[in-house]
Amino acid sequence: MDIGREPGVLLLIYLPYTTLSKSESRQTTKFPTIMKQPLEKEMDYFAAYLYGHLRDHRFPEVTDTEFINTRAGEAYKTMTSLILEGRSQPVAEELAMRVLLNGYYVSRWDVIFNLLEELFHNDLPTEEAKIEWADLLLGLRYINAILDKYEVNGDFLSREDYQPLQNELAGMISEIIKKTRDVLQ
């Protein structure tokens, strides 16, 4: 998937090279020095990273290329301004990644999937089963009502109400799994 890729800017700078002394007629030979702007490479990196993160964690913004490109641009601007201020490359990249992922660390799908891994590993022994159930559960109104009640968003795990949410979701998921087993038997 091509995420808003803009054509790169290629600058040709001709630096004159003098071949004769000043007393003789001046002849110059031009040697092109090609400089590729790092903007495209860095922007593509940030956009690709954000797209992969949104896809892997099932965020709905994964299809919003304007959002992805805007965030990639903000991350790039952060990184370049920090480097110009004298920060090291690794520090600038880390802080740019924080800007890139701000509010998008953990998704609703992550909360459900982690709960299935932690508490329902006997009921759903394979990774594929947990993924399928997480996708299924995320589509249910009453599961989303619980997630809405606790305002689950990208920075949810840093709040104190994770444990009550986990308890309420575990109870609901347990009932759903039990009812599914009863129907299948």
For each residue, the residues with C-beta under 8 A, 3 or more apart:
1: 51
2: 5
3: 44 47 48 51 65 68 69
4: 47 65 66 68 69
5: 2 40 44
6: 40 43
7: 40
8: 36 37 39 40 41
9: 36 37 39 40
10: 34 36 37
11: 34 35 36 37
12: 32 33 34
13: 32 33 35
14: 30 31 32 33
15: 30 31 33
16: 28 29 30
17: 28 29 30 31
18: 26 27 28
19: 27 28 29
20: 24 25 26 27
21: 24
22: 26
23:
24: 20 21
25: 20
26: 18 20 22
27: 18 19 20
28: 16 17 18 19
29: 16 17 19
30: 14 15 16 17
31: 14 15 17
32: 12 13 14
33: 12 13 14 15
34: 10 11 12
35: 11 13
36: 8 9 10 11 40 41
37: 8 9 10 11 40
38: 41 42
39: 8 9 42 43 76
40: 5 6 7 8 9 36 37 43 44
41: 8 36 38 44 45
42: 38 39 45 46 76 79
43: 6 39 40 46 47 69 72 73 76
44: 3 5 40 41 47 48 72
45: 41 42 48 49
46: 42 43 49 50 71 72 73 75 76 96 100
47: 3 4 43 44 50 51 68 69 72
48: 3 44 45 51 52
49: 45 46 52 53 97 100
50: 46 47 53 54 68 71 72 75 100 101 104
51: 1 3 47 48 54 55 62 68
52: 48 49 55 56
53: 49 50 56 57 59 101 104
54: 50 51 57 59 61 62 68 104
55: 51 52 58 59 62
56: 52 53
57: 53 54 104 106 107 109 110
58: 55 62 107 108 109 110 135 138
59: 53 54 55 62 104 107 154
60: 63
61: 54 64 67 68 104
62: 51 54 55 58 59
63: 60
64: 61 67 68
65: 3 4 68 69
66: 4 69 70
67: 61 64 70 71
68: 3 4 47 50 51 54 61 64 65 71 72
69: 3 4 43 47 65 66 72 73
70: 66 67 73 74
71: 46 50 67 68 74 75 99 100
72: 43 44 46 47 50 68 69 75 76 100
73: 43 46 69 70 76 77
74: 70 71 77 78 99 100
75: 46 50 71 72 78 79 96 97 99 100
76: 39 42 43 46 72 73 79 80 96
77: 73 74 80 81
78: 74 75 81 82 92 95 96 99
79: 42 75 76 82 83 92 93 95 96
80: 76 77 83 84 92
81: 77 78 84 85
82: 78 79 85 87 91 92 95 96
83: 79 80 86 87 89 92
84: 80 81
85: 81 82
86: 83
87: 82 83 91 92 95
88: 91 92
89: 83 92 93
90: 93 94
91: 82 87 88 94 95
92: 78 79 80 82 83 87 88 89 95 96
93: 79 89 90 96 97
94: 90 91 97 98
95: 78 79 82 87 91 92 98 99
96: 46 75 76 78 79 82 92 93 99 100
97: 49 75 93 94 100 101
98: 94 95 101 102
99: 71 74 75 78 95 96 102
100: 46 49 50 71 72 74 75 96 97
101: 50 53 97 98 104 105 154
102: 98 99 154
103: 153 154 155
104: 50 53 54 57 59 61 101 107 154
105: 101 154 155 157
106: 57 110 111 154 155 156 157
107: 57 58 59 104 110 111 154
108: 58 111 112 138 144 147 152
109: 57 58 112 113 134 135 138
110: 57 58 106 107 113 114
111: 106 107 108 114 115 147 152 156 165 169
112: 108 109 115 116 134 137 138 143 169 173
113: 109 110 116 117 130 131 134
114: 110 111 117 118
115: 111 112 118 119 120 166 169 170 173
116: 112 113 119 120 121 124 130 133 134 173
117: 113 114 120 121 130
118: 114 115 121
119: 115 116 170 173
120: 115 116 117 123 124 130 133 173 174 177
121: 116 117 118 124 125
122: 125
123: 120 177
124: 116 120 121 129 130 133 177
125: 121 122 129
126: 129 130
127: 130 131
128: 131 132
129: 124 125 126 132 133
130: 113 116 117 120 124 126 127 133 134
131: 113 127 128 134 135
132: 128 129 135 136
133: 116 120 124 129 130 136 137
134: 109 112 113 116 130 131 137 138
135: 58 109 131 132 138 139
136: 132 133 139 140
137: 112 133 134 140 143 173 176
138: 58 108 109 112 134 135 143 144
139: 135 136
140: 136 137 143 144 176
141: 144 145
142: 145 146 172
143: 112 137 138 140 146 147 169 172 173
144: 108 138 140 141 147 148
145: 141 142 148 149
146: 142 143 149 150 165 168 169 172
147: 108 111 143 144 150 152 165 169
148: 144 145 151 152
149: 145 146 165 168
150: 146 147 156 161 164 165 168
151: 148 156
152: 108 111 147 148 156 165
153: 103 156
154: 59 101 102 103 104 105 106 107
155: 103 105 106 158 159
156: 106 111 150 151 152 153 159 162
157: 105 106 162
158: 155
159: 155 156 162
160: 163
161: 150 164 165
162: 156 157 159 165 166
163: 160 166 167
164: 150 161 167 168
165: 111 146 147 149 150 152 161 162 168 169
166: 115 162 163 169 170
167: 163 164 170 171
168: 146 149 150 164 165 171 172
169: 111 112 115 143 146 147 165 166 172 173
170: 115 119 166 167 173 174
171: 167 168 174 175
172: 142 143 146 168 169 175 176
173: 112 115 116 119 120 137 143 169 170 176 177
174: 120 170 171 177 178
175: 171 172 178 179
176: 137 140 172 173 179 180
177: 120 123 124 173 174 180 181
178: 174 175 181 182
179: 175 176 182 183
180: 176 177 183 184
181: 177 178 184 185
182: 178 179 185
183: 179 180
184: 180 181
185: 181 182
